[in-house]
Amino acid sequence: MTLQGDTMQHFVHRENIARYQRILRTYLTAEERRLVERRLREEQSALEQVAGWIHPVSESAYVT
């Protein structure tokens, strides 16, 4: 994927995370809450992957 595409994916995942966090602040049944929490974890995981593609960090960056 291109850097522009990765950046767009980063934005989309962040927006989805914010939306799920807003939903969690509302009244939900236990099943609805589990579903939203699962989707939130999935989005957070996907965001971490995309962030790693955009800003790869090598181990040598920490060597002093």
HELIX and SHEET records of a PDB file:
HELIX    1   1 LEU A    3  LEU A   24  1                                  22    
HELIX    2   2 ALA A   30  ILE A   54  1                                  25    
HELIX    3   3 GLU A   59  TYR A   62  5                                   4    
END                                                                             
